[in-house]
Amino acid sequence: MIGEPERATQDRVIALFTKRLRWRYLGDWSERANSNIEDGLLVTNLKARGYSEAQIAAALERLRREANNHSRSLYQNNKAVHEVLRYGVSAKTEPGKPSETIRLIDWEAPDHNDFAIAEEVTLLGGSTRRPDIVLYINGIAIGVLELKNSRVSIGNGIRQSISNQSPEFNAWFYSTVQLVFAGNDSQGLRYGTVGTPEKLFLAWKEDDLDDSDLKLDKYLLKMCDKRRCLELIRDFVLFDGGKKKLPRVHQYFGIKAAQDRISRREGGIIWHTQGSGKSIVMVLLARWILETNPHARVIIVTDRDELDGQIESNFAATGQEMHRTTSGADLMSLLSGAPTPRLICSLVQKFGRKDVGNFDRFIRDLEANPARTVGELFVFVDECHRTQSGKLNRIMKAMMPSAVFIGFTGTPLLKQDRQTSLEVFGSYIHTYKYSEAVEDGVVLDLVYEARDVDQVLGAQDKIDQWFDAKTKGLNDWQKDELRKQWGTMQRVLSSRSRMDRIVSDIVFDFGVKPRLSNARGTAMLVARNIFEACKFYALFQKTVFKGHCAVITSYNPQAADITLEDTGAASETDKQLIYNLYQEILKDIPSQPGMTKTEVYEEQAKQLFKKEPATMKLLIVVDKLLTGFDAPSCTYLYIDKSMQDHGLFQAICRTNRLDGEDKQFGYIVDYMDLFQKVQGAINVYSSELDHSAGGVDPEVILQNRLTKGRKRLDEALESIQLLCEPVPPPRNDDAFRRYFCGNTEIAADLSDRAASRAAFYKACAALVRAFANIADDLDMAGYTASEVDQIKRLISDYVKLRDMIRNASGETLDLKSYEADMRHLIDTYIEAKEPRKISPFDDMPLLEIIATLGIESAINTLPGSLKGNKDAVAETIENNVRAKIIKESLTDPAFYDKMSKLLDEIIVARKAKAVAYEDYLKQIAKLVSTVSAGQEGERPAAIQTEGQRALYNNLARDADLAMRLDTKIKQVRPADWRGVHAREQEIKAAIYEIVKDEVETERLFAIIYHQKEY
């Protein structure tokens, strides 16, 4: 039957609960006075489980007291009830006997509980309401389900439940409720809890390929299974600083997977993409460990002080007491002393030692005699891809050899991060990729726009004259070095003219772009370095942004910074400019105990940025605030810095956090032509992983890396020794100077030996790099202690020789005294043009751009090109176009049916190889543009809106008829007509009045129904 009423849906759902889920049916309770605590049902269950009448009376009294405390808010009452349900009621019912715990719900044995449902449950209060179905466990109302027919939005059911929770209606009833559901047959099921706003009601997702049931039925079966229902209420409800939360589906399955690993005392890595709620996973998993294992202790480790503090405050907001260590000694005393505290937060640096001369020997000693620790240790490492490279991970493992390590990251492991992290933690426990988060609405999609600031070099002759005048007295090598240093792309891109253009561009955006122009949104500008961040800040102070932007970097001004900077010239060096600017910024900042003025300034700026976007509109950053879950979100990110991999992905994810209904996308504006790196980062973070759940054997990875590292170091040592072998005895400094420089007062000698010096410099650099790659693991690479000492002495000697040879040959240059002159040259003679867009798809979400990659390689419009299999790229494009056509087909059947046929023709031609790949790309690009635009070719001037266009396409392109129908519908349409039979009939009558045909009326009604503007 088409258009089943709500009653039919409700009857089916009741049958599902009673026959498939085995819940009892209590009846239609529309004619009785109902309560969220049904005494009779609760008493019966408690008696059946062996509790005495005195115990039952005590438990009932405590439960009613917590549920009906009129001096507290609904949130507070609900939190108190949840604690009673979770931990039971401790009561002493007989003198001389110890207190006993009465469990209102038997969490361990689901069948010992009474699972029941009632329908049409009348709630008497401020205003009478009647939820469709209420879920009871042992007579306690734990869930409410609102149902709608398939033509009425699920949002209506959500809003109904939300209004029921207000004091004007029936807030009292919801003090015991843990799960709030809304559903219909067309959209499925949404879930939330008490206090959840409509936009945060979630959809469950599990067994995607199972399509045997309606989605509503499928996910009620999943979520209301007796064992899982109990598990969700006990282990996955979180009260977090005034907000009650339930897990998203990826958080639930991530925690379940981690529980399984931990029960086997195995570690691993949880990769949940940026912005998807890793901190909630940490809190819930830590709570589960501590409650299920009385000997467990959880240590949460990060690598930044601000994250250390943030984690502590996150746990505190959820009621979890945490001890934040103050020093390495404090950490060690906590681990090796008493079994408490059980929850500890620490910086990874506190595992280190400052007085270690021979690190490898220190590690061996530590591994042979590990510190005595109390309890079973579980170590959570935040941003594990960043924390776990270097020496500190080995110290942690050596100090706590029996601990289970769980790594958390928002990015997959790349390059060396992948190797070192897998060595420490093991394989992935659970993953939740960026593309999944976008699809689920956990984060927003990204819109990318590349802007190019063209630069031209003016007055070449004047530049040459200036350079010659300022470099008198330098030799040819020094002049060449100066040109190299100041002719780099980075120096050129830092010209004042170019930066002026970028500043003007951002100011313009704040006047016209969504959210920026109405002071609801904020932006961040990523500069290449601290100097350029300061220059940008100074330029913004000359605009309307004065007082509305801040610069946040790792710099903290110290007088020692400029001690050696004064060259006697009347202009500032780069360091002087930075120092003087910060001094000006901080002069009116008040001091606070335990904080530098810089820290106070940055904290004030961050809070204003988060809470008062109209006051603090723009933050100029280099590295800080781009990573970590405490980093503030924004609407626009302007990138003027070359970035890649983790850093790039974490930075762009500053913009994709949910923030109100008016924020639909995160926007990336790229001045550095990073498109290929952006799409590469998204592809990596959206792709399937290379490893199965078991992963590659970490020991194999370790051996491969160390074997290659040792080979590279041995070869580098052999290479530099061969270069130095011809040096005659006594092989002291003077002998090396004569061999590599000759007589330094004779230019020809220096010139003749230039190639030898260059080879030596290169070999020395290669040796230092090869050593650095495995410096922390030399013993594991197979070197003995004496060999390690010998290598270190050799490297030290070669570096000293390099510095001596450079000084002797005059191949060093103190650039400081030339800094101001070269800066003047670049600022004066390099001119920048107005920024222009160079990405033709800037109005499309980033995932849609990626879905169409490959087109730009043929039509040469997008920067970069896509590597990979041609057929795979083609199929990706085709699948995305097909999905778009299917999704939109009901809104304009004639247009999208034609597009579908065109797509079929293109696919057939490609597979038959009847068209060249380049021609195929042009055809598919044209189709993508047409489908995205929703129209083909020209249309009459009167046809303006999407609805008018759909009518025009489906009325044989009769513009007059389309406009008459459009006008009529807009005249007669009642408010909220969809799903209300009588109002829908009014729309149909209006259509029939114009087309005079019943079949045509039904066809056009279906189109109008799916067009939002009607």
C-alpha angles and dihedrals in degrees: 000000000000118000099014113199122246090255091064091052091049093050091051092049092050089052089050092054095046102038105030104025094033097228116153119249111231096185140239106325099185093113101047137075105255135199137193086235112050101197097197094054094045094047092049092052095046091050090050089054092054105258119147124241090252092053092047091050091051092049093048092049093051094046093049091046093054094042097048105039102140093191091066135066124254089255092054094046091047091050091050092049091049090054090051091049092046101044102022130226119297109213137168107210102166129046114250094018125105122253116271130206118239110205109212087192125030100224096182099050111041092185091063089067130079109238111191143157134207127192132218091016106190113218116201117202137094088343127002116252131174118206112207097232132006122196117217131191111193089342094306114121104235102158142032124199123194116192130197133184117260094262096055119079117254085229089074090061092047093050090048091056091045093053090047088062094060119102090242089065125022111321089143092068094056097059089095098035117112103170128043116191134185125180151157135182096257101047101026125216134336125189137197138140140237110318096011110145117230096253091057097054104119139217119226116228124194137137092013094188093057106097098157095111136042108269090246092055094040095057096039085057090050099044100035097047101129097241095043093045090056091045093052092051096045104036107022108044112102129189104203120181097313097329126096112215139190122198124263112239094258090052091051095050092041090056092044091052090048091049089055092051093046092050086060090044092243127137133211145147130288110205110191113163123251114287096017097111110267091162091062089052089051093051096046094044093048091049091051093049094049094047098045097042115047091193096049125116122188122210118191113202130192135163103230129066093221090053090047089057093043093054091049091052092046092055092043090054089058093049096256112138112223133183114219111206119232100199145355091267090052090051094050094046090052093049097045101036128058123352089253145116091048096190116055133174120201145163114246088232089068089070089064133092124219097201099059113125101172106034096186093053089046091054093048091051091047092049091048093048108024118190115266109251128187122229134004106306125216114184121201112196116197119215087006094182088066102034098049104061117095136020101320096072090058091051091051092049092045093048094047106028094162096047123114111233121209116185123204123200139161092210133052118251116271133190111323092357088064093052100045094041094049089048091055102037110019126228131340115290096192137347134205112181131209095249090052091051091051091049091049093048092242090125133012127256119250130243113207127204124178116206124189123206105202116214130198131194113231131195100010091183092056091049091054092048092049092048094048093048093050097045101051109140096031120117122233094264092052092048090050091049091051091051090049093050096047099033094062120119090245092058092046092049090053093063113134092235093057093045090050089056092051092049091051090047093054093045088053092051091054088058098051114015124098115268092001092070095049095047092245095109136055136202140212126211116206112210126194097240143351093270093056092043088056092047090051090049092051091050093049089053087068091058138060087282092077104125091010103078137055138195116229119186139139091266122116113179117243125174088233088066092075102029092107098031102086107102095174092252122124093241136078127257117221093262092048091052091051093046095047093047093051091047089055093047095048100042094096097034111114120233120246128194114266094008134092119231088251091056091049091050093048094046091051091049093048093050092049090047091054100039106025109035092168089060101040106033104160137032120195110208142167106192108330118095092019095097139038130052093271092060110115120248124232140182100236130035117193111198121202096157134081107250138166146171117000095359094052095045095047091047096052089047089066085082103046100069118118112256116163134317093283093063108084102157143012111241126219119193110190122197092171103062092244094151095119091049092045094052089042091054092048091046091052094045092046098043130098114265123257093228132068120227089277092050128198115312103270091215091059091052091048094050093047092051095045094043091053092043093053092048091051092049094047091050092048091052092048092048096053092043090055090051091053097040095093092058105114126230139306082042093201127140093281093050091052091045091053092046096049100030109021113198102352091205091063113074093203091059091053092046094049092053097041093103092053091050092049091051091049093049090050094047091049092052091049091051093051091049093048091050093047092053093065102015091120094049105041093124091049088050088061103261118139121230091256091049091051091052091048093050092050092051092049093050091048090051094048093049090051090049091050092053092047093049092048092052093046093050094045089241093137126087131192099219094187097089091051097047099093094044094050092045089054091050093053095043092049104043105032112080125192128210129217112290113259131195114250100175111083092195096056092124093056125085113260095246088055090051090050091048088059098043116136093052092089093055089064103036092034097223103120124062114250130011137249120250120211148066114337094218091049091052090047093050091048090054093045094049092051093048090048091050091051091050093049093046094052100033097102092055094059113005097177095052097042093044088057091047090050091054091048090051091050090052092050092048093049091050092048095049091047088050087232091137131049115251092243091052090047090054091052091049094048091045090055091048092049090053092048094047092046091050092048093223142075125221126330125336133195115278092243092062103084113141133060091249093051090047092052092051091046092052092047098045095062089270091295101158095186093052091045093052093047091052092045092051093047095051092049090051098051106029112121121217115273092002098158113102094012107106098206092050093046088055089057090057092048091049090054091051093047091051089064105033099033093209128104097207091047089047092057092046093051093042090060090055094046090047090059096043108095096207091067 
